[in-house]
Amino acid sequence: MSGKTYKLIGIGLIALFLSHCATSSTGRKEFTQSLTATPQQSQYFKENLASTSINQVALLLPLSGPHQQFARIIQEGFLYAYYQAKRQNPNLSVQVYDTAGDVSVTKLYQQAIEEGAQFIVGPLSKNDVDHVANLSDSKIRVPTLLLNQPSSTRELSTGLFVISLTPEYEMQFIASNLSKKGLQKAALLSSQDALGERLTKAFSDAFSQLQGNSVAKLSITPKADKSAAIQQLLALDLSQKRYQTVQQLLKRKIEFQPRRRQDLDVIVLMTTPEQGRELKPLFDFYYAEALPVYASSLIYQGETAPKKDRDLSGITFCDMPFLLSSNPEWQRARATFYQTALQADKPYPRLYALGMDAFTLSQQLNAVFMAQKTGWPAATGALFLDSNNTIYRRLSWATIKEGNAVLVQQ
């Protein structure tokens, strides 16, 4: 096997990495296809995967250049799953290719096939994914799992499949869950940056398609006055102004208790844990303690921290089983990951889980195809395959109680 394993290197935020490497939800509607297999899909699986043993897998990642730190974490997770599987199948082998070198990704792709790859995982970066996605069907000679969404809205080649951690999908997942619960009027609070804007748009678009209404939206900076922000979001500042107006008209003091806006039935946070720890107590203080608060996975760092996260108690969020499940398999994998990440400033466990699932799919894609009713249990979620060869991930839900993330059924 070529290539090396690496220690994690922590730079920036995984979400920002995904913002630069993943396509936006504009144009391509992700995970909206039917989960019912097409005749072409059924024929492809029957001919290429149903009775075929995949022993030689190629992994295409940018292991040098600006995205190398993230790619290496994906590689770590991929190799972890590979070594676990190799215990049962000694014939397994992996060949690793660096897509950030001088050779074009399409030439590397063809080289991998010529060198015997039966299944290809990657590439990762947006441009590389687009180059492979644009290859003619005749050049997609083995099943290929792309690690990012192609920009094109056209249907994928029959042999191309997609799994990604695009943040748009997570917001669609939250919107769908709220709609099923009958929560149709949301207040959105996000970080004032490119990612916050992107998440807000993704949620609002998905929610409106489900007849939901994003009644109020507010973005904040880390140094913003959180108290003033919450009062503005809940329209308490307007309540205060109405009181002052009435008092001036009557020219005497009157009893007054601020009243928050009544056209909300849920609050959705798209903020970091640091911001969330300041915000959640303020919701309770400013008369919104009865409103359910949901959040994206940005709210959770991936490790239990009761002392720090006590102020997040009451928030419900979605995330991967890899980080939330008590399943011994995921517990062992998490332990291995954090042992590897001990010297990293900011480890990225979700990328590690993506790497794990990427290898697992090289062996179990047919099983995922056959498990459309229940989903295939995996590190990043229960996996389904839609009619356009995109892997749909059903995430897990947890509520923070006394600072601990506790799995809940939704």
N, C-alpha and C positions, 0 to 999 in steps of 0.2 A: 504493500500500500504506500503510495507516495504521499508527501505532505507530513506535517507534524501536528501534534496537539499543542495548545497554547494556554497560558494563564489569561484570565480575564483582564481586560484593560477598561477602566471606566472613564468615559468622557461624555459630557452632555447628558441628555435625557433620551431614553428609548423612543419616547413619543416624538421628539424633534427629529430623530433619525427617520422614523416612519413618515414624518411630514415631508422630508426631502426625498425619500426613496420610494414611497408609495404613491400611486395615482390618487387623485381626489375623486369624489363621487360624482363629479360633473361628467355628464355624458354617459359613462358606463353605470348601469344600475346593478349594484353588486347584490348577489344572493337573492335576487328576486325571481329567478327562474323556477319552474316547476321541479319538484323533487321526483317526479315520475320519469323514469328512464325513457329516452327516445329509442326507436328501433336501431339507429346508428350506434348508439352507446352500447346497447345490448349485444349487437353483433361484434363490436370491437372487443368488449370484455370476453366474450366467448372465444374469439380467435386469438387474443393476445395475453390474457391474464387469468382466465378461469382455471386452466390446467397447466400453467407455466410456472416453473420454479425460478425465481429471480435470485441469481447468485452473484452477479457482478453489477455493482452500482457505481455510477459516476456522480461526483458532487462538484458543482460549478459555483464558486464563490469568489468575491473580490478580496483575496487574502493579502493584498498589498494596496496601497493607495488610501484615500480618505475614509473609506468605509471598512477598513480592515479590522478594526477593533470589534465592531458588531458582527462582521462575518465570522470571525474566529469564535465568538461565543456560540453562534449557530452551529459552527463546526464541532465545538465541544459537545453540544447536546446530541448532534448527529452521531458522533463517534461513541458516545455513551450508549445510545440505543443499539448501535452496530455491535459493540462488544457484548452486550447482553444477548443479542440474537445469535451471535457467533457461537455461543455455548451450546446452542441447540443445533446449529447448522455450520459445521467447520468449513464448509465450502464457500461461505460468504466472503466477498472481498469488496473493498472500496477503493476507488481511484479518485484523487482530489486534483482539481484543476483551478488555477488562479486566473480569474477572468479580468484582473486589472493589469495584466502584462501587455506585451506588445502584440500578441496574437489576438485577432478579433474573436468575439464570443461565438460567432457562427462557425468559424474554423475550429475552435475548441470543441464545440458541440459535435461537429462531424468527426473530429479526431476521437472523441470519447466513444462514439459508435464504432468507428473503425478498430478501436482497441478492445472491443468486446463488451461494451456496456449494454446490459439488458434493460436498464432503467436509469434515467438521468434525473437528478434533483438539482434545481437551479435553472438559470441564474437568479440573482437577487436584485440588482440595481434596475431601476426603471428602464433605462436605455437598453441594457442587455436583454431584459425580458421582452421589450418591444421587438428587438432584432430577431429573437428566437420565435416569438409569436407570429412574425411576418414571414417565416419560412414556408415554402410550399408544403402541402401535405405529403408529397413524395419524399421530402427530406426529414420528416418526423417519423423516423423508422422504428423508434422504441418509445414506450410510455415515458412521458416527461412531466415532471412536477415543477412548475414555476413557483418561485417564492415571493411573487409580487403580482399585482394586477396589471395586465397590459393596458395601454392607453386606448387601444382601438375598441370600438363598440361592436365590431363584427364577431361572429361566433368563432370560438376556438377550433383549431384543428382537432379532429377526433382523438388524436394521441396526446394532446396537451391538456394538463390539469393545473389548477391553481389553488394554492393555500397561501394566506398572508395574514398579517396582523394589522391590516389597515384600520385606523381608528374609526372611520366612517361606519364600518359594520357594527362596532360596539354600540354606537349611538342608535343605530337602527334597532339593535337588539333591545336596548332600554326602552325606546319608544314603543316597540311592539308589546313589551311586557306591561307598560303603564296602560296602554290602550285596552289590553285584555282585562285589566283590573278596573276598568271604568274611570280611570284618572285621565281627564281630557283637558285640564287647564293647568299649564305648567309655568313656573317662574324659573328662568335659566340664569345661572351665575357661573361665569367662566373667568379664566385668567385673561388679562388684556395682552394677548400676543397672537402670533399667527396660528398656533395650535388651538388656542381657545376660540378664535374666530371660526376655524375649520370645524371644530366639534359642535359649536353652536349651530352653524348652518346645517350640518349633517343631521343633528337631532331635529331641528325645526322642519326641515324638508320631509324627513321620515314621519314625524308626528302629524304634520298637516295631511299627508297622504292617508293617515289613519283617522282623519277627522278630529285630530287633536289641535289644540291652540296654544302656542307659546305666548302667553298673555304678557309676560314681562321678561326683558332680557337686560343683563347688566354684566359688564366685564370690569375686572379690578386689577390693579397692579399690586405687587407684594407690599409696597409701602402705603397703599391707600388706607384711608380711614374706614375700617371695616364696619364700624358702628353706623356711620353715615350711609355707607353703601347698602346695608341691610334695611335701614329706614326708607331709603329711596326705593329699593326693590319691592318692599311691602307697602309703599305709599303712605307710610306713617308721617313723612314730611308734609304731605298734602293734608293729612288729618290735623296736624299741628297748625297749619296755615288756616284751615277752616275754623279752628278754635279761636285763633287770634282775631280773625275777621268778626266772628260772632261776639267776642268779648268787646271789641271796639264799638260795634253797633249798639250793644246793650249798655256799654260804659260802666260795667261792674264785673266783679269776679264771678265765675261760674264753675261748677264742678266739671272736671274734664278727665277722661281717660282716653289716651290715643287708641284709635281703632285701625287695625290693618285692613288692607283691601280684602274683599270677600269673594273675589272672582278667581281664586286659586284653589286647587286641590292637591298639588304636589310641587315640591321644589327639586330641581335637578342641578347638581353640582358638577362642574368640570374643572376642578382645581386640584392642586397638590395637597398632600396631607398637612403641610405647614399652614396653608391658607385655610383648610378645612377645620383645623383645630381652633382657629380664631372665629370662624363663621358659625359653626353649629351652636355653640352656647348663645350666640347673639340671636339666632332664630328663636330659641326658647325664651330669651329675655324680652324680645320684641313681639310677643303674643302669637308666635307661629309654632308653638310647641306641638299643636295638634296636627300640623301638616306633615305628611310623610316626606322624608328627604332621601332621594336616590342620588347615586353618584357613579361616575365612570371609574374604571380601575385605576385612574391616576391617584385616587384617594388612598390607595393601599400600596405600601412599599414592598409587600411580599413576605414580610416577617412580622410575627406577633410582637407588639411593643405596648403592653397594657398601660404603662405609666405615661407614655407619650400620647397614646391614642384614646385615652379615657374621654377626652373632649369630643371625640368623633362618635361616641356611643349614640345609637339610634339611626345611624346612616346605613342604608342598604345599598350594596354595590354588586356589580358582576365582575367575575374574573375567571381565570383558568382553574380547572381541577388540580393542575400541577401545584398551585399555590394554596388551594383551599381544602383539598380532599385529605382525609385521614387514611386513604388507601395505602397500604404498606409499599406498594410499587412506587407511588409518587413520593412517599416519605424518603425512601432510599435514594431516589433520584435527586430530591432536593438536598439531602445531606451531601451527596457527591458534588453537586453544584456549588454549595456554599463552602465546602472544603477547598475547592478549586479557586473560589472567589475571595478567599480570606485577605489577600493583599490588594484587592481592587477597592477603589474609592467608592464606586457606585456599580454594583453588579446588576446585570440585566437578566433576571431569571426567565422572563417571558420569551426572550430570544432563544435561550437554552431549550425551553420547552418546544419552541417551533422547530429547532433542529432535531429534537427527539422524534417529533411527529413526522417530520420530513423523511427520516429513515424508515420509521414504522410503515408509512404509506407505500414505500417502495416494496414492502413485503405484504402489505395487507390492503392494498387499494381495492382488490376484488371483494374483500370482506366488507369494506365500507360501502361499496356499490350494492352489496346484498343486504345491508342493514339499514335500508331507507326508512323503516318504520320506527326503529329504536335508536339508531345512531350507533357508531362505533366508539367505545370509550377510549379517549386518548388524553394526552397531557394538556393540550390547548382547549379541549372541549369535547363534547360528543360530536362526532364527525358525520356529516351527510354529504352526498354528492348531488348537485343540482343538474338540470338538463343541459347546462352549458359548461359542464366539467369543472365547476367551481366548488371547492370544499366549503361547506357551511359549518360553522362551529357553534354548537349550542353551549353557552357559557354556564357557569354555576353562579348561584346567588349566595351572598352572605350578609349578615347584619352585624355591625360592631356593637358588642355588649360588654360593658366595663373594660373597654379597650381591646377586646379580643374579637377576631373575626369568627363568627359562628355560622356554619352552613344553614341555609333555610330553603324550604320548598316554595317555589313561586307558581 
